[in-house]
Amino acid sequence: MEWIYQQPVKIVFGNGKVNELKGVIQELGKANGILVCSRSFKKSGLADKVFEQAEGLLTAVFSDVSANPEVTEVDACAALMREQGSGFVVALGGGSVMDLAKAAATIATTEDSITLYHGTGKELPAAHLPLIAVPTTAGTGSEVTGVAVLSDHASGKKAPISSPNFYPEYAVIDPELTYTCPQAVTASSGIDVLCQAIEGYWSVNHQPICDAAAVHAAKLVFDYLPLAYQEPFNASAREKMAEASIVSGLAFAIPKTTSSHAVSYPLTNVYGIPHGEACGLTIDYFTRVNAQGKDGQRVEDFAKAVGFADMDAMADAIIELKREIGLRTDLTDFDLSQTQIDELVQLCHHPNLDNNPVKITNDILYDLFDTLTSQATKKQP
């Protein structure tokens, strides 16, 4: 077995660490920064607090970021960076904010639109503005990956872009920032952490350091996500989920995600299901599918390492976890027609499927959607 591990992001973890952001910026050695955040943080005052604590090192704010960041938003953010002559970027928010900031920080060094690189295979330029990522959700892992997932509404496309210069220079992880996450965001981002860990482990690109991170992160999710969901101000649960999120990011950053993420893109893009919830919808199904492949023992080994008797027990526990935190376990409420299912099957053929240890055929995808649309799977009250 041959493998390479690289993680260029300096991780700063701990309660209250957002209050030390000025010191991180000074360590970076840059000035005239731009703060990229969600509209909600502009309204809540968190963005103003972070801006003021930087004491002049931040000079502009961009907050026009949607839940699934769009290519036009990336271009608008990059245009503001050019206009301001920004020297660095602070991304304060969830995966959407970080993905947009990553892409804009590179495009700002050019006169290009991000559409030249989105789903085209064209290599991004190496120049970029340095980025400090400050996640406010326990999910996505975007703060330690070189990937940005973007949507293009004009073409109906949602796809990731990978580039080494998308890695932030710093990730500042402050669990206290997750206390105000709505329950639905806690649930969706939390199940995304679990999917990243599981998929990173069984990916065809798996390697031992990422394997160890995947097991650790998954254990934390099973143990602490229900508590973080039920008790949003439980300091221990929030800290452990923040730990799970960053470790899960390390688990999949190199191996990349697989089948559940591939299927999630059309479920989000076409039907508006939040990203994490869309990933979690199929992870138990693909657990059973991948356990039947030639590398199925890895799935069994993972389940046992996390603390289950076998992979079936883990798959059942995932279903129960989704129910416990209010996530969907089927698609029955969409009342999908055969034509819509046909379209979904075709849209699921995303490059991430190539990372899956079992070849995902149309027959498997039709069986998946048959399972998800069957009334027999409908959630119990």
Summary of the structure (lengths in Angstrom):
residues: 381
radius of gyration: 19.9
end to end distance: 48.3
largest distance: 58.8
contacts: 1406
relative contact order: 0.11
helix: 56%
strand: 11%
